């Protein structure tokens, strides 16, 4: 399926994995705001070939693991990530790796301190 925007906000989604996106691999904007996501795996967004914007605001994400967002996972065109209003405390060193198009990262309302970033 080809969707410019896939709106899945406010659906009580608790987990996402690579296989969720296989039918929607051409989606450019994925909105998952206001769900119950806690843990994002290395391959959570693998297969989203053209995704440019990802909204994860208002979830329960506490930690970003190494490799969560990597260009070799298909995120070559990834530009914007919204993590606003998550209880995020830890971003591992390689959570964001080789994202040549990344322009905007919203970390407002998280528990990160300046020393941590």
C-alpha positions as CSV (number, residue, x, y, z in Angstrom):
1,X,0.0,0.0,0.0
2,X,1.1,3.5,-0.7
3,X,0.3,6.1,1.9
4,X,1.9,9.5,2.2
5,X,0.8,9.7,5.9
6,X,-0.1,6.8,8.1
7,X,-1.9,8.1,11.2
8,X,-2.0,5.6,14.1
9,X,-2.0,8.0,17.0
10,X,-4.1,7.5,20.2
11,X,-4.6,3.7,19.6
12,X,-3.0,2.2,22.7
13,X,-0.3,0.6,20.6
14,X,2.3,-1.0,23.0
15,X,4.9,-2.4,20.6
16,X,6.1,-2.0,17.0
17,X,8.3,-4.3,15.0
18,X,9.6,-4.5,11.5
19,X,6.9,-6.8,10.3
20,X,4.3,-4.2,11.1
21,X,5.5,-1.9,8.3
22,X,6.0,-4.4,5.4
23,X,2.7,-3.4,3.7
24,X,3.4,0.3,4.3
25,X,7.1,0.5,3.3
26,X,6.5,3.6,1.0
27,X,4.9,5.7,3.8
28,X,6.6,9.1,4.2
29,X,5.0,10.3,7.5
30,X,4.3,7.9,10.4
31,X,2.3,9.3,13.3
32,X,2.3,7.1,16.5
33,X,1.7,9.9,19.0
34,X,-0.2,9.2,22.2
35,X,0.2,5.5,22.3
36,X,1.7,3.2,25.0
37,X,5.1,2.5,23.4
38,X,7.8,1.9,25.9
39,X,10.6,0.0,24.2
40,X,11.9,0.5,20.6
41,X,14.0,-2.3,19.2
42,X,16.8,-1.9,16.7
43,X,14.5,-3.0,13.9
44,X,11.3,-1.3,15.0
45,X,11.2,0.9,11.9
46,X,13.3,-1.2,9.5
47,X,11.6,-1.5,6.1
48,X,10.2,2.0,6.1
49,X,12.1,2.9,2.9
50,X,10.8,6.5,2.4
51,X,9.8,7.6,5.9
52,X,10.8,11.2,6.5
53,X,8.8,12.1,9.6
54,X,8.1,10.0,12.7
55,X,6.0,11.3,15.6
56,X,6.4,9.3,18.8
57,X,5.3,12.1,21.1
58,X,3.3,11.4,24.2
59,X,4.3,7.7,24.5
60,X,6.2,6.0,27.4
61,X,9.7,5.7,25.8
62,X,12.4,5.8,28.5
63,X,15.4,4.6,26.5
64,X,16.7,4.6,23.0
65,X,19.0,1.6,22.3
66,X,22.0,1.5,20.0
67,X,20.8,1.2,16.4
68,X,17.2,2.2,17.0
69,X,17.5,4.8,14.2
70,X,20.0,3.8,11.5
71,X,20.2,4.6,7.9
72,X,20.9,1.0,6.9
73,X,17.5,0.1,8.4
74,X,15.9,2.0,5.5
75,X,15.9,5.5,7.2
76,X,18.1,7.2,4.5
77,X,15.5,10.0,4.0
78,X,14.6,10.4,7.7
79,X,14.3,14.1,8.5
80,X,12.2,14.7,11.6
81,X,11.7,12.8,14.9
82,X,9.4,14.0,17.6
83,X,9.9,12.4,21.0
84,X,8.3,15.2,22.9
85,X,6.5,14.3,26.2
86,X,8.1,10.9,26.7
87,X,9.8,10.0,30.0
88,X,13.0,9.5,28.0
89,X,16.1,9.3,30.3
90,X,18.7,7.5,28.2
91,X,19.9,7.7,24.6
92,X,22.7,5.2,23.9
93,X,25.7,6.4,21.9
94,X,24.7,4.9,18.6
95,X,20.9,5.2,18.8
96,X,21.1,7.7,15.9
97,X,23.7,6.4,13.4
98,X,24.4,7.6,9.9
99,X,21.3,9.6,9.3
100,X,22.4,12.0,6.6
101,X,19.1,13.7,6.1
102,X,18.2,14.2,9.8
103,X,17.3,17.9,10.4
104,X,14.9,18.0,13.4
105,X,14.8,16.2,16.8
106,X,12.2,17.3,19.4
107,X,13.2,16.2,22.9
108,X,11.0,18.8,24.8
109,X,9.3,17.4,27.8
110,X,11.7,14.5,28.3
111,X,13.8,13.7,31.4
112,X,17.1,14.2,29.5
113,X,19.5,16.7,31.0
114,X,22.0,18.8,29.1
115,X,24.8,16.7,30.5
116,X,23.2,13.6,29.1
117,X,23.0,15.0,25.6
